[in-house]
Amino acid sequence: MSNMDAQTNSFGSARAERKEREKQKIIQREKQRHTVKTISQILQKSAGEQTQEERRLLQDHQDTVQELKRRQSRRRLLQSKLEEVFDEAESLQSKVKQLAEALQQAQYVVVYTGAGISTAASIPDYRGPNGVWTQLQRGRSVSTSDLSRAEPTLTHMCLWLLHKEKMVQHVVSQNCDGLHLRSGLPRHALSELHGNMFIEVCSSCRPARELIRVFDVTERTALHRHGTGRRCPHCGGELRDTIVHFGERGTLEQPLNWSGAAQAAQRADLILCLGSSLKVLKKYSCLWCMNRPANKRPKLYIVNLQWTPKDNLATLKIHGKCDAVMSLLMEELGLEVPVYDRSQDPIFSLAKALGPQEQDSHTREEIAPPAAVEEDSCDAQAQGQGPALQGGWFGRGYSKARRKKKISIDPKA
Ligand SMILES: [Zn+2]
């Protein structure tokens, strides 16, 4: 045997050994997987259904059994957190009575609202079973009918009245649908933390110039892409939408009004959360006064069908639809539920008309003033039944960014 042959041979046997080791590892892993699968199948049977052999197998693999049981209870807990729960009528009534009394005694009330207050206006919520984020996280794209046809709900109108009656001092909303503004709630009493789909701004102007429109300005915008395609009539700078997407940081003074929200939270002795999973809101520490001892924090009342991460800190959790709870609340407070009146919608006086050259700069339906609605009454009845549209405020770009991220973390995914 030549020297070179011997070397090749020893290389060859080293490689064979390595291969053998790898093969054993794979076999071992496969065996383990098989055991886990078998055990999990056995665990699905009731004790009576298990054979003696199966029970012995469980005895021999206590660690695996424990781990599988832990995983199962984690899964159950996660599932129960997503379930929508409804309080029985009687319990709902008595809870609302408690809430009414608390509101009457409170000095300074802040309301945090989420997508759950707009579902009655055909706007999907975010984290409900068919919510926008739920869909995006499953990799599905989301579109909806034209939201400019949505109108303030009973809950929006009640909050407007409660503010007028000085029973609610500030409203902090995660919704971009602009419905609080359209209910008549004054700007100074409102923080739209994630923007307003009817507002575009020029941040080249100082201070930033705001233009309110009667149409959804986000048709061309997306995550990290906020230009609306129009120009500032004053300085010619690019106009952008005000939407704050998941993972973005909102810096605009208005309509986000963070300072108003933070000040309100500081002064609040009661916080009422309506229709929000609070999964995003909980991260904004300034809204919760968590730096104070528990007994010095504002009392927390939560109205939501699903579990929220603040439930265990709440004085009262009400499982009911926002509109149902609010109409009971108005009854308790002896207030009449106000009805939205399009002719009083502030958007018409706030909105800036497009210039002659800008008329074709968007394709979205405009919110029609009352006179036009009468002529167009068949259309108005079809509220929420229009063609499917995708708005930039609707998380566009989010699923793509998420896919990219996933790939960089886990190349196997
Ligand atoms: Zn400008």
Boltz pocket constraint, residues with backbone or C-beta under 6 A from the ligand:
constraints:
  - pocket:
      binder: B
      contacts: [[A, 202], [A, 203], [A, 204], [A, 205], [A, 209], [A, 232], [A, 233], [A, 234], [A, 235], [A, 236], [A, 237]]
      max_distance: 6.0
